[in-house]
Amino acid sequence: MATIPVASAFAGHARQSLAEGGIAAEARTTRKRAGATLFLARANHKTRNPAASGRSMSNYLVAMEAAWLVRDVDGIDDAIGVAVSEAGKRLNDKNKEYVEVEVGATPCPACGEPFDSAFIAANTALVGLLLEIDVFNADGEKHASRIAKSEVGGALRDVPLDIIEVVETEDDDSSE
């Protein structure tokens, strides 16, 4: 496992030692060089190379649900159109054109048949939107979910997001 210098008066010597192959495999190693003590710490999640440890990165399709509030609407179709349009505009303004936006589906409690996820009361609608994003080179499903929420949540501030489904997708390189 690769190490990185933590603190030293002679950090240049530690870098030179690492470049020459002096890699410590322990969690914390102490070395003496020219009268100074060098502390080397194991690489953390930000500095490690997952490919070197045998773990492979995967691509994922992440589906999220967003609750969009629309005021002063006359009908369901109007509310759905405004919600999809406003969400798309905010995503495009933040250069997130790769996020797919469409109206969500809610199953009927009686028959189970899906219908558009929208509710109107007092000329105000709550529209459930389905947002899909492809996440590349994630460590796992949880990592892909965090990446997706971060990407979409940054553009859609103050909009509640919930992860619905995470599906691992095929690598484009493996199909060739």
C-alpha positions as CSV (number, residue, x, y, z in Angstrom):
1,M,0.0,0.0,0.0
2,A,1.4,3.4,-1.0
3,T,2.3,5.9,1.7
4,I,2.4,9.7,1.8
5,P,4.5,12.0,4.0
6,V,2.5,13.5,6.9
7,A,4.8,15.9,8.6
8,S,8.5,16.4,8.6
9,A,11.2,19.0,8.6
10,F,12.8,17.1,5.7
11,A,9.7,16.3,3.5
12,G,12.0,16.5,0.4
13,H,13.9,13.5,1.8
14,A,10.7,11.5,2.3
15,R,9.5,12.3,-1.3
16,Q,12.9,11.2,-2.6
17,S,12.8,8.0,-0.5
18,L,9.3,7.2,-1.8
19,A,10.4,7.9,-5.4
20,E,13.3,5.5,-5.0
21,G,10.9,2.7,-3.9
22,G,11.0,3.3,-0.1
23,I,7.3,2.6,0.4
24,A,6.2,1.6,3.9
25,A,3.4,-1.0,4.1
26,E,2.5,-0.4,7.7
27,A,-0.3,1.9,8.9
28,R,2.2,4.3,10.5
29,T,5.9,4.0,10.0
30,T,8.7,6.0,11.7
31,R,12.0,6.5,9.9
32,K,15.2,8.3,11.0
33,R,17.1,10.2,8.3
34,A,19.7,12.8,8.9
35,G,18.8,13.2,12.6
36,A,15.1,13.9,11.9
37,T,12.1,11.6,12.3
38,L,9.9,11.1,9.3
39,F,6.3,10.0,9.8
40,L,4.6,8.2,6.9
41,A,0.9,7.4,6.9
42,R,-1.0,4.9,4.9
43,A,-2.8,6.3,1.9
44,N,-6.4,7.2,2.6
45,H,-9.5,7.0,0.4
46,K,-8.6,10.2,-1.4
47,T,-5.1,9.2,-2.3
48,R,-5.3,5.5,-3.0
49,N,-5.6,3.9,-6.4
50,P,-8.5,1.4,-6.4
51,A,-7.3,-0.2,-9.5
52,A,-4.0,-1.1,-7.8
53,S,-5.7,-2.8,-4.9
54,G,-7.6,-5.1,-7.2
55,R,-10.9,-3.3,-6.9
56,S,-12.6,-2.2,-10.2
57,M,-14.6,0.9,-10.8
58,S,-18.1,0.4,-12.3
59,N,-20.6,2.6,-14.1
60,Y,-24.1,3.0,-12.7
61,L,-27.5,4.4,-13.7
62,V,-29.0,6.2,-10.8
63,A,-32.7,7.0,-10.7
64,M,-33.9,9.7,-8.2
65,E,-37.3,11.1,-7.3
66,A,-37.7,14.9,-6.8
67,A,-40.7,16.7,-5.3
68,W,-41.4,19.8,-7.3
69,L,-43.9,22.5,-6.1
70,V,-45.7,24.5,-8.8
71,R,-48.0,27.5,-7.9
72,D,-50.9,29.0,-9.7
73,V,-51.8,26.1,-12.0
74,D,-55.1,25.2,-13.6
75,G,-54.7,21.5,-14.3
76,I,-52.5,18.4,-14.0
77,D,-51.1,18.7,-17.5
78,D,-50.1,22.3,-16.9
79,A,-48.5,21.5,-13.6
80,I,-46.5,18.6,-15.1
81,G,-45.3,20.7,-18.0
82,V,-44.2,23.6,-15.8
83,A,-42.4,21.3,-13.4
84,V,-40.5,19.4,-16.1
85,S,-39.6,22.7,-17.8
86,E,-38.4,24.4,-14.7
87,A,-36.3,21.5,-13.6
88,G,-34.8,21.1,-17.0
89,K,-34.0,24.8,-17.1
90,R,-32.3,24.8,-13.8
91,L,-30.2,21.7,-14.7
92,N,-29.2,23.2,-18.1
93,D,-28.2,26.5,-16.4
94,K,-25.7,24.5,-14.3
95,N,-24.5,22.5,-17.4
96,K,-26.2,19.3,-16.3
97,E,-27.7,18.5,-19.7
98,Y,-26.9,14.8,-19.2
99,V,-29.6,14.5,-16.4
100,E,-32.8,13.0,-17.8
101,V,-36.0,14.6,-16.5
102,E,-39.5,13.2,-16.8
103,V,-42.7,13.0,-14.7
104,G,-42.7,10.2,-12.2
105,A,-45.3,7.4,-11.9
106,T,-47.3,6.5,-8.8
107,P,-49.1,3.2,-8.6
108,C,-52.9,3.3,-8.0
109,P,-53.6,2.0,-4.5
110,A,-56.6,0.0,-5.7
111,C,-55.5,-1.6,-9.0
112,G,-51.7,-1.0,-9.0
113,E,-51.9,0.7,-12.5
114,P,-49.3,3.6,-12.7
115,F,-50.5,7.2,-13.2
116,D,-48.7,10.5,-13.4
117,S,-47.3,11.6,-10.0
118,A,-49.0,14.9,-9.5
119,F,-51.5,16.3,-7.0
120,I,-53.3,19.7,-7.1
121,A,-54.9,21.5,-4.2
122,A,-55.8,25.2,-4.0
123,N,-54.2,25.9,-7.4
124,T,-50.8,24.6,-6.2
125,A,-49.4,21.3,-7.4
126,L,-46.9,18.8,-6.1
127,V,-45.3,17.0,-9.0
128,G,-43.1,13.9,-8.6
129,L,-40.2,14.0,-11.1
130,L,-38.0,11.1,-12.1
131,L,-34.4,12.1,-12.6
132,E,-31.9,9.7,-14.2
133,I,-28.1,10.2,-14.4
134,D,-25.2,7.9,-15.5
135,V,-22.4,7.8,-13.0
136,F,-19.0,6.6,-14.2
137,N,-16.1,5.0,-12.3
138,A,-17.9,4.7,-8.9
139,D,-16.6,2.4,-6.1
140,G,-20.1,0.9,-5.5
141,E,-23.8,1.6,-5.4
142,K,-23.6,3.9,-2.3
143,H,-20.7,5.9,-3.9
144,A,-22.7,6.2,-7.1
145,S,-25.8,7.4,-5.1
146,R,-23.7,10.1,-3.3
147,I,-22.2,11.3,-6.6
148,A,-25.6,11.5,-8.2
149,K,-27.2,13.4,-5.3
150,S,-24.2,15.8,-5.3
151,E,-24.4,16.5,-9.0
152,V,-28.2,17.0,-9.2
153,G,-28.6,18.5,-5.7
154,G,-26.1,21.3,-6.6
155,A,-28.3,22.4,-9.5
156,L,-31.7,21.8,-7.8
157,R,-31.2,23.6,-4.5
158,D,-34.0,23.3,-2.0
159,V,-35.6,20.4,-3.9
160,P,-36.0,17.2,-2.0
161,L,-34.3,14.2,-3.7
162,D,-34.6,10.5,-2.9
163,I,-32.7,7.7,-4.5
164,I,-35.1,5.2,-6.1
165,E,-32.9,2.7,-7.8
166,V,-29.2,2.2,-8.6
167,V,-28.3,-0.2,-11.5
168,E,-24.8,-1.2,-12.5
169,T,-24.3,-0.8,-16.3
170,E,-21.9,-2.4,-18.7
171,D,-18.6,-0.7,-19.4
172,D,-18.3,0.5,-23.0
173,D,-14.8,-0.9,-23.2
174,S,-15.8,-4.5,-22.3
175,S,-18.3,-4.7,-25.2
176,E,-15.6,-4.1,-27.8
